[in-house]
């Protein structure tokens, strides 16, 4: 997962948005990868943002504090 995210990050310009709509759980390894990608992105001047977390993921974001370090974008409605 880390290699795939790094590949996407290298093609990003200003903002990298993680769509969490399909994620039901994330363990410690996943959080470390997410935070590591965020740190790398910051060093490149890129913002990492999250969107569409399920209720269980929203709780995990709050518990871990990730919700305070990454913006949470509301999905656009069309």
N, C-alpha and C positions, 0 to 999 in steps of 0.2 A: 504494500500500500504506500509506503514511504516513497519508493522509487517512482511510482505513478504520480503521486502528488508533487514531487520535485520536478518531474517533467512538465507538468501543467504550470507550476510556479515559474519555471524558466521562460514560458511563453506568455506570462501575464504582464500587464502593463501597470495598472494602478490598483485594482481590486481583484481579489480572488474570492469567490463566493462558494461556500460549501452548502449544497442543498442536502439537508438532513431528513427530508421527508420519508426516505426509505430506511432510515436507521432506527432500530428499536433498542439497541444496547451498544455500549462502547466500554471496553475494559481498560485497564491501566496502560496497556501497550498502545491502544488506539489514542488515548489522551496524550501520551508522550509524543506520538507522531504528529498529532494535530498541533500541539504547542511548539514542537520543533519546527514545523512548517511555518507557523506564525512567526517565530523568531527569525528564521531565514528570510521570510517575506519582509519583515520590518527592516532588516539590514539592507534590503534592496529597494526600500521606499514603497513597498506594496502593502496594502491593507488586506487582512483576511477577515471576511465577514461570514456569518452563518445565516441560514434561512430555513424556514419550515420545519423546525424540530417537532417531533411528536411529544405529547405530554410527558412521557417517561424520560425522553431526552432533555426536555426543558428542566425537569427536576435535577437530572445529573449535571446539567450546565450550571445550575445554581449551586448545587452541593460542592462541585469542584472549583467554583469561582471563575470558570471559563467565560461565563456570561458577562463578567465585568471586564474581561480583557479583549473580547472580540465583539464587534457590533452585531446585533441581531436584526436582520432586515425582514420586513414583512413582505410576503409574496405579493406581487402585483396581481390585481384582479382586472380582467379584461372582459 
